[in-house]
């Protein structure tokens, strides 16, 4: 540390009046020159030290990065000693199946199996991609009506390959504004999923979509694979009936959010569904005899139905239209008592009756029915304080049917 003391150092306050000091004194100029030189030297040393410190920081960062790479290499090679990496593909297949969510349909989100399994390592990806059974269930839920909106779908390789994808899907005009760039990207991701099914039967749930015409373009190559379809009805995105054409392998169909006003536009399409159809669930629509008849002849092949009724005669008419029916889940919204002709259904084994509201309406239905194959009868009652259960009529139904009843339950 240099000695900075001068003859003038005793002047503690430089702005104080000092008549004896000559402002042009050579000694003061000499001191200022010396101090400037000292200041320049210290500034140079500081600059040099800062350069050295920057170099040290850079060196430290390089060492940290090198350490991380060494740690990653150690972790990787330690993992190679684990039996997990030596599992045969057959064992991994069993594990991957256990990793799937319990949901009936699988989301293509990258953080969920099976897509997640393709992001762990290359060997796992190869095994997962080569398992068609992982890719047979798909939950379709996307929105491409806003420019720039994106959703997380598949693994990183899909995004790497996307710009090489040359397939073009064209859709007809719709009453919603479609961002076609986002739509084509969504099509590419879902198409990649469906290709991995390799011809296996598909279960598809359409919850949110922006155009049935464009949707048809997406699924057109896979129409003969779709065996199970759940479709949320939406009038604003086009004509859903166009999507239901040409599904020769369809076995089960669930249509949600469809009311009676939509039936005329959908009846022709549903009535032409293939003879492979065995399950139809249209619970959101209340049917009368005319609406039921509009869907004929699809009823002949059905073995399981979910439906709502507003009249008792419609209930019996459905049984008449479905001679092969073995399971019926029905919402009972009967609004008046009717005189019914006796009717016997020989094959119905499972009857689930929901929202029973009026004793008299149920009683006349039970009086008319005979179900000789009935094994399970479940009923849910809206309010036991409002109605009394028609026990006598139900006992008479069981006695008259002489059915092999295994379970009888009532839920409030």
C-alpha positions as CSV (number, residue, x, y, z in Angstrom):
1,X,0.0,0.0,0.0
2,X,1.7,3.3,-1.1
3,X,2.2,6.2,1.4
4,X,-0.2,8.9,0.3
5,X,0.7,11.4,3.0
6,X,1.8,15.0,1.8
7,X,2.6,18.3,3.5
8,X,-0.9,19.3,2.7
9,X,-2.5,16.2,4.4
10,X,-3.2,18.2,7.5
11,X,-5.8,20.1,5.6
12,X,-8.7,18.0,6.5
13,X,-11.3,19.9,4.6
14,X,-10.1,21.0,1.1
15,X,-13.0,23.5,0.6
16,X,-12.1,25.4,3.8
17,X,-10.5,28.8,3.3
18,X,-6.6,28.5,3.4
19,X,-5.0,31.9,2.3
20,X,-1.5,30.5,2.8
21,X,-1.8,27.8,0.1
22,X,-0.9,28.8,-3.5
23,X,-3.3,27.1,-5.9
24,X,-0.6,27.1,-8.7
25,X,2.0,25.5,-6.5
26,X,4.3,23.1,-8.4
27,X,4.2,20.7,-5.4
28,X,0.4,20.3,-5.7
29,X,0.7,19.7,-9.5
30,X,3.4,17.1,-8.8
31,X,1.2,15.3,-6.3
32,X,-1.8,15.2,-8.7
33,X,0.3,13.8,-11.5
34,X,1.7,11.2,-9.2
35,X,-1.8,10.3,-7.9
36,X,-3.1,10.0,-11.5
37,X,-0.2,7.6,-12.3
38,X,-1.0,5.6,-9.2
39,X,-4.7,5.5,-10.1
40,X,-4.0,4.4,-13.6
41,X,-1.7,1.6,-12.3
42,X,-4.4,0.4,-9.8
43,X,-7.1,0.5,-12.5
44,X,-4.9,-1.6,-14.8
45,X,-4.3,-4.1,-12.0
46,X,-8.0,-4.3,-11.3
47,X,-8.8,-4.8,-15.0
48,X,-6.1,-7.6,-15.2
49,X,-7.6,-9.2,-12.1
50,X,-11.1,-9.1,-13.5
51,X,-9.8,-10.8,-16.7
52,X,-8.2,-13.5,-14.6
53,X,-11.4,-13.9,-12.5
54,X,-13.4,-14.2,-15.8
55,X,-11.0,-16.8,-17.0
56,X,-11.4,-18.6,-13.6
57,X,-15.2,-18.5,-13.9
58,X,-15.0,-19.9,-17.5
59,X,-12.6,-22.6,-16.3
60,X,-14.9,-23.4,-13.4
61,X,-17.9,-23.7,-15.6
62,X,-16.1,-26.1,-17.9
63,X,-15.1,-28.2,-15.0
64,X,-18.7,-28.2,-13.7
65,X,-19.9,-29.3,-17.1
66,X,-17.2,-32.0,-17.3
67,X,-18.2,-33.2,-13.9
68,X,-21.9,-33.5,-15.0
69,X,-20.9,-35.5,-18.0
70,X,-18.7,-37.8,-15.9
71,X,-21.7,-38.2,-13.5
72,X,-24.0,-39.0,-16.3
73,X,-21.5,-41.5,-17.7
74,X,-21.1,-43.1,-14.3
75,X,-24.9,-43.3,-13.9
76,X,-25.4,-44.8,-17.3
77,X,-22.7,-47.5,-16.8
78,X,-23.9,-48.3,-13.3
79,X,-27.3,-48.8,-14.9
80,X,-25.8,-51.3,-17.3
81,X,-25.1,-53.5,-14.3
82,X,-28.8,-53.6,-13.4
83,X,-30.9,-56.6,-14.5
84,X,-33.5,-54.1,-15.8
85,X,-31.4,-53.5,-19.0
86,X,-31.0,-57.2,-19.6
87,X,-34.7,-58.0,-19.5
88,X,-35.9,-59.9,-22.6
89,X,-38.3,-58.0,-24.8
90,X,-41.1,-60.3,-23.7
91,X,-40.7,-59.3,-20.1
92,X,-40.6,-55.6,-21.0
93,X,-43.8,-56.1,-22.9
94,X,-45.5,-57.4,-19.8
95,X,-44.1,-54.5,-17.7
96,X,-45.2,-51.9,-20.3
97,X,-48.8,-53.3,-20.2
98,X,-48.8,-52.8,-16.5
99,X,-47.7,-49.2,-16.9
100,X,-50.7,-48.2,-19.0
101,X,-53.3,-46.0,-17.2
102,X,-56.5,-47.8,-16.2
103,X,-58.5,-45.4,-18.4
104,X,-60.6,-47.0,-21.1
105,X,-58.9,-44.8,-23.6
106,X,-55.3,-43.6,-23.7
107,X,-54.1,-40.0,-24.0
108,X,-51.3,-39.2,-26.4
109,X,-49.7,-36.8,-23.9
110,X,-46.0,-37.2,-23.7
111,X,-45.9,-37.5,-19.9
112,X,-48.2,-40.6,-19.9
113,X,-47.7,-44.1,-21.0
114,X,-47.4,-45.4,-23.6
115,X,-45.8,-42.3,-25.1
116,X,-43.7,-41.9,-22.0
117,X,-42.2,-45.3,-22.5
118,X,-40.7,-44.2,-25.9
119,X,-38.8,-41.3,-24.2
120,X,-36.7,-43.3,-21.6
121,X,-34.1,-44.8,-23.9
122,X,-33.7,-46.2,-27.4
123,X,-34.1,-49.9,-26.5
124,X,-37.3,-49.2,-24.6
125,X,-38.6,-47.1,-27.4
126,X,-37.9,-49.9,-29.9
127,X,-39.8,-52.4,-27.8
128,X,-42.8,-50.0,-27.1
129,X,-43.1,-49.0,-30.8
130,X,-43.1,-52.6,-31.8
131,X,-46.1,-53.5,-29.5
132,X,-49.3,-52.9,-31.4
133,X,-51.4,-53.7,-28.3
134,X,-50.1,-50.4,-26.7
135,X,-51.5,-48.3,-29.4
136,X,-55.1,-49.7,-29.9
137,X,-56.9,-47.2,-27.6
138,X,-56.9,-43.5,-28.3
139,X,-58.6,-40.5,-26.6
140,X,-58.9,-37.7,-29.2
141,X,-59.1,-34.3,-27.6
142,X,-57.7,-31.3,-29.4
143,X,-58.6,-27.8,-30.4
144,X,-57.0,-26.2,-33.5
145,X,-59.4,-23.3,-34.0
146,X,-57.0,-20.7,-32.5
147,X,-53.8,-19.9,-34.4
148,X,-50.6,-20.9,-32.7
149,X,-52.3,-23.2,-30.1
150,X,-50.4,-26.4,-29.5
151,X,-50.8,-29.4,-27.3
152,X,-48.3,-31.9,-26.0
153,X,-48.6,-35.1,-27.9
154,X,-45.9,-37.5,-28.9
155,X,-42.2,-38.2,-28.3
156,X,-39.5,-35.9,-29.5
157,X,-38.7,-38.0,-32.6
158,X,-42.2,-37.2,-33.9
159,X,-41.3,-33.5,-33.9
160,X,-38.0,-34.2,-35.5
161,X,-39.7,-36.1,-38.3
162,X,-42.7,-33.7,-38.7
163,X,-41.2,-31.5,-41.3
164,X,-40.4,-34.5,-43.5
165,X,-44.1,-35.6,-43.4
166,X,-45.5,-35.0,-46.9
167,X,-49.0,-36.3,-46.5
168,X,-51.7,-33.7,-47.0
169,X,-55.2,-33.9,-45.6
170,X,-57.9,-31.7,-47.1
171,X,-61.2,-30.9,-45.4
172,X,-64.4,-29.3,-46.6
173,X,-65.7,-26.0,-45.4
174,X,-66.9,-25.8,-41.9
175,X,-68.6,-23.2,-39.7
176,X,-65.5,-22.9,-37.5
177,X,-62.2,-21.3,-38.4
178,X,-59.5,-23.9,-38.6
179,X,-55.7,-23.3,-38.2
180,X,-54.7,-25.8,-40.9
181,X,-51.0,-25.8,-39.9
182,X,-51.9,-26.8,-36.3
183,X,-54.4,-29.3,-37.6
184,X,-51.9,-31.0,-39.9
185,X,-49.5,-31.3,-37.0
186,X,-52.2,-32.8,-34.8
187,X,-53.1,-35.2,-37.7
188,X,-49.4,-36.2,-38.0
189,X,-49.1,-37.1,-34.3
190,X,-52.4,-39.0,-34.1
191,X,-51.7,-40.8,-37.4
192,X,-48.3,-41.9,-36.1
193,X,-50.0,-43.4,-33.0
194,X,-52.6,-45.2,-35.1
195,X,-50.0,-46.6,-37.5
196,X,-48.4,-48.4,-34.6
197,X,-51.6,-50.4,-34.0
198,X,-50.7,-52.3,-37.2
199,X,-54.2,-53.4,-38.2
200,X,-55.4,-54.3,-34.7
201,X,-59.0,-53.4,-33.6
202,X,-59.2,-49.8,-32.4
203,X,-61.1,-48.2,-29.6
204,X,-61.5,-44.5,-30.2
205,X,-63.1,-41.8,-28.0
206,X,-63.8,-38.4,-29.7
207,X,-64.3,-35.9,-26.9
208,X,-63.2,-32.6,-28.5
209,X,-62.7,-32.0,-32.2
210,X,-63.2,-29.1,-34.6
211,X,-64.5,-30.6,-37.8
212,X,-66.0,-34.0,-38.6
213,X,-64.9,-33.6,-42.2
214,X,-61.3,-33.2,-41.2
215,X,-61.7,-35.9,-38.6
216,X,-62.8,-38.2,-41.4
217,X,-59.6,-37.5,-43.3
218,X,-57.6,-38.4,-40.2
219,X,-59.3,-41.7,-39.6
220,X,-60.1,-42.7,-43.2
221,X,-57.1,-45.2,-43.4
222,X,-58.2,-46.9,-40.2
223,X,-62.0,-47.1,-40.7
224,X,-62.0,-50.8,-41.1
225,X,-60.1,-51.2,-37.7
226,X,-62.5,-49.2,-35.5
227,X,-64.4,-51.6,-33.4
228,X,-65.3,-49.3,-30.5
229,X,-66.3,-45.6,-30.9
230,X,-67.4,-43.1,-28.3
231,X,-68.4,-39.8,-29.9
232,X,-69.4,-36.6,-28.2
233,X,-72.1,-35.1,-30.4
234,X,-71.4,-31.5,-31.5
235,X,-73.6,-29.8,-34.2
236,X,-71.3,-26.8,-34.5
237,X,-68.4,-28.8,-36.1
238,X,-70.2,-30.2,-39.1
239,X,-72.2,-33.4,-39.8
240,X,-71.2,-36.2,-37.4
241,X,-73.1,-38.7,-39.5
242,X,-70.5,-38.3,-42.2
243,X,-67.9,-39.7,-39.9
244,X,-70.0,-42.8,-39.1
245,X,-70.0,-44.1,-42.6
246,X,-67.9,-47.0,-43.8
247,X,-67.0,-48.7,-40.4
248,X,-67.4,-52.4,-41.3
249,X,-65.8,-53.7,-38.1
250,X,-67.7,-51.4,-35.6
251,X,-69.1,-53.4,-32.7
252,X,-69.8,-50.7,-30.0
253,X,-71.0,-47.2,-30.4
254,X,-71.5,-44.6,-27.7
255,X,-73.0,-41.2,-28.7
256,X,-73.0,-38.5,-26.0
257,X,-74.8,-35.2,-25.9
258,X,-77.3,-36.0,-28.5
259,X,-81.0,-35.1,-28.0
260,X,-84.2,-35.9,-29.8
261,X,-83.7,-33.0,-32.3
262,X,-80.6,-34.6,-33.6
263,X,-82.1,-38.0,-34.2
264,X,-83.5,-37.3,-37.7
265,X,-80.1,-36.3,-39.0
266,X,-78.4,-39.3,-37.3
267,X,-81.1,-42.0,-37.7
268,X,-80.3,-42.9,-41.3
269,X,-76.6,-43.3,-40.5
270,X,-77.2,-45.4,-37.3
271,X,-79.7,-47.6,-39.1
272,X,-77.0,-48.4,-41.7
273,X,-74.4,-49.5,-39.2
274,X,-73.0,-53.0,-40.0
275,X,-74.3,-56.2,-38.6
276,X,-71.2,-56.5,-36.5
277,X,-72.7,-53.9,-34.2
278,X,-73.6,-55.4,-30.8
279,X,-73.5,-52.5,-28.4
280,X,-75.3,-49.1,-28.7
281,X,-75.3,-46.4,-25.9
282,X,-77.4,-43.3,-26.6
283,X,-78.4,-42.6,-23.1
284,X,-78.7,-38.8,-23.5
285,X,-81.7,-39.1,-25.8
286,X,-85.2,-39.9,-24.6
287,X,-86.9,-42.3,-27.1
288,X,-90.5,-42.9,-28.0
289,X,-91.8,-45.5,-30.4
290,X,-91.3,-43.4,-33.5
291,X,-87.7,-42.5,-32.7
292,X,-86.9,-46.2,-32.0
293,X,-88.4,-47.2,-35.3
294,X,-86.3,-44.7,-37.1
295,X,-83.1,-46.6,-36.1
296,X,-84.3,-49.9,-37.4
297,X,-82.9,-52.4,-38.5
298,X,-79.8,-51.9,-36.3
299,X,-81.7,-53.1,-33.3
300,X,-81.8,-56.7,-34.6
301,X,-78.1,-57.3,-34.0
302,X,-77.7,-55.6,-30.7
303,X,-77.0,-57.5,-27.5
304,X,-76.4,-54.5,-25.2
305,X,-78.2,-51.2,-25.1
306,X,-78.1,-48.0,-23.0
307,X,-81.1,-45.7,-23.6
308,X,-83.7,-43.4,-22.1
309,X,-87.4,-43.7,-22.3
310,X,-90.2,-41.3,-21.9
311,X,-93.0,-43.9,-22.2
312,X,-93.5,-47.5,-21.1
313,X,-94.7,-48.7,-24.5
314,X,-91.4,-47.5,-25.9
315,X,-89.6,-49.7,-23.4
316,X,-91.6,-52.8,-24.6
317,X,-91.1,-51.7,-28.2
318,X,-87.4,-51.7,-27.8
319,X,-87.5,-55.3,-26.4
320,X,-89.6,-56.2,-29.4
321,X,-87.0,-54.7,-31.8
322,X,-84.1,-56.4,-30.0
323,X,-84.7,-60.1,-29.9
324,X,-81.0,-60.8,-29.1
325,X,-80.7,-58.3,-26.3
326,X,-79.0,-59.6,-23.2
327,X,-78.2,-56.4,-21.3
328,X,-80.3,-53.2,-21.0
329,X,-79.5,-50.1,-19.1
330,X,-82.5,-47.7,-19.2
331,X,-83.3,-44.3,-17.8
332,X,-87.0,-44.4,-16.9
333,X,-88.6,-41.0,-17.4
334,X,-92.2,-42.2,-17.7
335,X,-94.6,-39.3,-17.6
336,X,-98.0,-41.1,-17.6
337,X,-99.6,-44.5,-16.9
338,X,-100.3,-46.7,-19.9
339,X,-102.2,-49.9,-20.6
340,X,-99.7,-52.4,-22.0
341,X,-100.0,-55.7,-23.7
342,X,-98.1,-58.6,-22.1
343,X,-94.7,-59.1,-23.6
344,X,-92.0,-61.8,-23.1
345,X,-88.4,-61.3,-23.9
346,X,-86.5,-64.6,-23.9
347,X,-82.9,-63.5,-23.9
348,X,-82.6,-60.4,-21.5
349,X,-80.3,-61.4,-18.6
350,X,-79.2,-58.0,-17.2
351,X,-81.7,-55.1,-16.5
352,X,-80.4,-51.9,-15.0
353,X,-83.3,-49.4,-14.4
354,X,-82.2,-45.8,-13.4
355,X,-84.2,-42.8,-12.1
356,X,-87.4,-44.7,-11.4
357,X,-89.9,-42.0,-10.4
358,X,-93.5,-43.2,-10.2
359,X,-94.8,-46.3,-8.6
360,X,-97.9,-46.6,-10.9
361,X,-95.8,-46.2,-14.0
362,X,-93.4,-49.0,-13.0
363,X,-96.2,-51.2,-11.8
364,X,-97.9,-51.3,-15.2
365,X,-94.5,-52.1,-16.8
366,X,-93.8,-54.9,-14.4
367,X,-97.3,-56.3,-15.0
368,X,-96.7,-56.6,-18.7
369,X,-93.2,-58.0,-18.6
370,X,-92.0,-61.6,-18.5
371,X,-88.2,-62.2,-18.5
372,X,-87.4,-65.9,-18.2
373,X,-83.6,-65.4,-18.6
374,X,-83.2,-62.5,-16.1
375,X,-80.2,-63.0,-13.8
376,X,-79.5,-59.5,-12.6
377,X,-82.0,-56.7,-11.8
378,X,-80.7,-53.4,-10.5
379,X,-82.8,-50.3,-10.0
380,X,-82.0,-46.8,-8.7
381,X,-84.9,-44.8,-7.2
382,X,-84.9,-41.0,-7.2
383,X,-86.6,-40.4,-3.8
384,X,-88.1,-43.1,-1.6
385,X,-90.1,-40.5,0.3
386,X,-92.0,-39.7,-2.9
387,X,-92.7,-43.2,-4.2
388,X,-93.5,-46.7,-2.8
389,X,-91.8,-49.5,-4.6
390,X,-94.3,-51.8,-6.4
391,X,-93.2,-55.0,-4.5
392,X,-96.2,-57.1,-5.5
393,X,-95.9,-56.4,-9.2
394,X,-92.2,-57.2,-9.1
395,X,-92.7,-60.4,-7.2
396,X,-95.3,-61.4,-9.8
397,X,-92.9,-60.6,-12.6
398,X,-90.2,-62.9,-11.1
399,X,-92.8,-65.7,-10.4
400,X,-94.3,-65.4,-13.9
401,X,-90.9,-65.4,-15.5
402,X,-89.5,-68.3,-13.5
403,X,-86.1,-66.6,-14.1
404,X,-82.7,-67.8,-12.6
405,X,-82.3,-64.5,-10.7
406,X,-78.9,-64.1,-9.0
407,X,-78.9,-60.5,-7.9
408,X,-81.6,-58.0,-7.0
409,X,-80.6,-54.6,-5.7
410,X,-82.0,-51.1,-5.2
411,X,-80.1,-47.9,-4.8
412,X,-81.5,-44.6,-3.8
